[in-house]
Amino acid sequence: MTRSDLVEELAARFGQLTHRDAEFAVKTLLDAMGDALVRGHRIELRGFGSFSINRRPPRMGRNPRSGESVAIPEKRVPHFKPGKALREAVDARTQELLVKSELKT
């Protein structure tokens, strides 16, 4: 699902929202989440999952072309951990789709 798909879904579910309002809502939400992660905060959406920042320590890497060693600096990267309800829903839906596809063959 892309950002525009999310905007379309939001506008379709809430008839009182114009496409522009739905687009603004999605942009505002994603900007707020991004800003919170930049500040080092953790975002927790009950039943969906949590977003946090993981630290990747500095390490020595290798240039695949030349084979020469390269120092890779420390990084902070976003990390998503799905919640239990989301994991179970995905698993159940995936199993359901597998059963349907097996019945067709």
N, C-alpha and C positions, 0 to 999 in steps of 0.2 A: 504494500500500500504506500503510495506516495503522499506528499503533503497536499497536492491538489485533490487526490482521492479522498483524503480526510476532510477537506473543505467541502467537497461535494456531498459526502455522507452527512456531515453536520447540517448543511443547508437543507438536505432532503428530509432529515428527521425532524427538524424544527422549522416548520413552515413560516413562522413569524420572523425568522432570520433571513436577511437578504444574503446573496452570495458574498457581497463585500463584507457584511458583518461577520459571516462565518470565517472568511479569510482573515479578518482582523483578530477574531477570537483565537484561531489556531496560531497565528503569528505571535500574539501576546503570550499565550501559554508556552510556546516553545522558547521564546526569548527569555521569559521568566525562569524556565528550567535551566537554560544555558547559563544565565547570569548566576543562578544559585550554585551551579557546579563550578563555575569559575571562581566564586568566592570560597569554595571548599566545602559547601554544605551538602548534605545527603538529602535526596528526594525520595520519599516513600509514598507510594500510592497503594493503599490496602487492597488486596485481592488482585492487583496487577503486577507490582514488583517495585524494586528500588533501584535508583541510580546513585552511584557514588564515584569517587575518583580513586583510582589505583595508582601507586607509584611503581614505575619501572626503574630499577637501579641502573647506573651506568655499567656498560659492559664493553668487551672487545668483540667487534664483528669482523667480517671478512668481505672484501670486495670480490664478488663472484667472477668478474672478468680477469682481474690481475692477481687475485689471491692475496693481495696485500692486506694487512691488519688495519682496521679502522676503529677509532674510539667512538662509541655511541654514547651520547650524554644521557643523563637521567631524564625521564619523561613522566608526566602525569597524564593518565588517559582515563576517559569515562568508562564506566563498567555498569552493565545492567544485570540484575539478578531477578529473574521472574518469581512472582509470588506463587504460593501453593495453589490458589484457585486458578490462576492462569495456566500453570503447568498441567493441572488435572484436566482443564477444559481442552487444551491443545491435544493432550494424550487421548482423551475420549473421542474428540472429533476426528483425529487421525485414524484411530481404530475403526470408527464408523465408516470412514471413506475407504479403508482397506477392505472391509467386509463387502461394501457395495461393489468395489472393483473386482473382487474375486467372484461375486455372483454373476457378473456380466460375462466372464470368460468361461 
